[in-house]
Amino acid sequence: MTDVSTATPTDALVDTSPIVPPSAPHPQFERRLSLRPEAQSLVDRNILHSNATVASSLVAHKDELKHAMIADHLKRGLASRPERKELEERGILPDEHVSPAIVGKTKELEKNMLTDSLNTKLTQRPRVEEVMEKGILSAEEDPRTPH
């Protein structure tokens, strides 16, 4: 037994178990190794850098430049974006001075008006016989007969 008064602090941290060389690989080692993704797949997913010999500072600088390019692209896109007033005039955005409840009801009313107009025009259209008598359709163009 070690005397507590003579023990050094590093004695408690040192592993003194004997080193045993592995006699055989772990049974699942080969299977797990075969399931490991390819290096190119890891590069494509930005997990592994493509050139491991490149200094990490260069890789970090490359990443910063890539980020700056994306930010510049977004800034250009936002600068060329049309103004809200133009989008309202083109009917893409609703007028900001109108309540959303009114906008919804207006759209519903417009849809119902279009439906009514279409139904009215469908009920007033001439029959096929009348169109054929006027010479607008020939017998070969009769929509009632399959072709």
Order of alpha helices (4+ residues) and beta strands (2+ residues): alpha-alpha-alpha-alpha-alpha-alpha
